[in-house]
Amino acid sequence: MRIATFGRGFWEIYPKAGGSVAGILGNGDFNFDQVIDGADLVREAAVFLTTSADADYSAIGNLTGTTNTIDSADLTQLVVKLGGRP
């Protein structure tokens, strides 16, 4: 969700995926710039080993698997996509 106010700023909120079905896969593009780059890799590392029960979890980083967990397989898949499009 993106929110902007007159003279007050701009916010972007990522709703928690707590109620999502297990195995919902993301594309790895955390900053929505249509390129998998270093910023996405840093964000993936920040949410590494989180589950949908954790406040820092982001479904965007869950690239593989059948559970809502960001693990080494997701990190490996993001590295493979590095430099490409989501």
N, C-alpha and C positions, 0 to 999 in steps of 0.2 A: 504494500500500500504506500503510495506517495502522497504527502501532504505538504502544501505550501500555504503560507499566510502572507498578507501584505506587510512588508517591512519586518517580519519576524523570522524568516528563514524557510528552510526546506528540509523535510525529514523523510526518511525512507524506513519503513517498518517491515520486517519479515515475520509474518505470523508463524507461531510455533506449529510444527507438524504433528502435534501430539495425538490428534484424532485421525491421522492418515492411516491408510491400510498398509500393512507390512509389504515392503518391496517396491514402494513408489520410488522410481529412479529419477535423479536429477541429471543435469547436463554439465555441471562443473563450472558454469559461468557465473560466479558469485557477484561480479560487478556489472553484469548485463551489458558488456561492451561488444558482444558477439565474437570475442577472441579469447581462447584459453591461454592465459599469460601468467607471469610471475605473481601478479596480485591474486589470481585465483589459486595458485599453488600455495601461497602463504596462508590464505584463508582456509584452504583444505587442511593444512598442517595445524591450524589453530583449532579446528573442530575434530581432529583425529581422535579416534576411540570414544566418540560421543554416541549416544543413542537418542531416540525421540523422547526419552525421559529426562534428558539433560537440557538446561536452559540454552546452552550454546549450540545445540544441534541445528543443522540446516539441511533440509532435504535436497538442496541443490548439490551438495557434496556426496550424496549417496548414489554412486554411478553403477554399482554392480551388487549382486546378491539378492536375497529374498527377505532380508530383515532391515529395519530402519536403524542401521549401525554404520558408522563411517570407520572402515578398517583399512588394512594394508592393500587389499584388492582395489578399493576405491582410489587410494592414493596412486597405485600403480597405473590404473586406467587413466587418471588425470594426467600423469606424466606422459603417457602414450599420446594423449590428445594435445599436449603442449604445443603451442604455435598454430594450432588449427582452429576451426570453428566448432562451436558447441554442437 
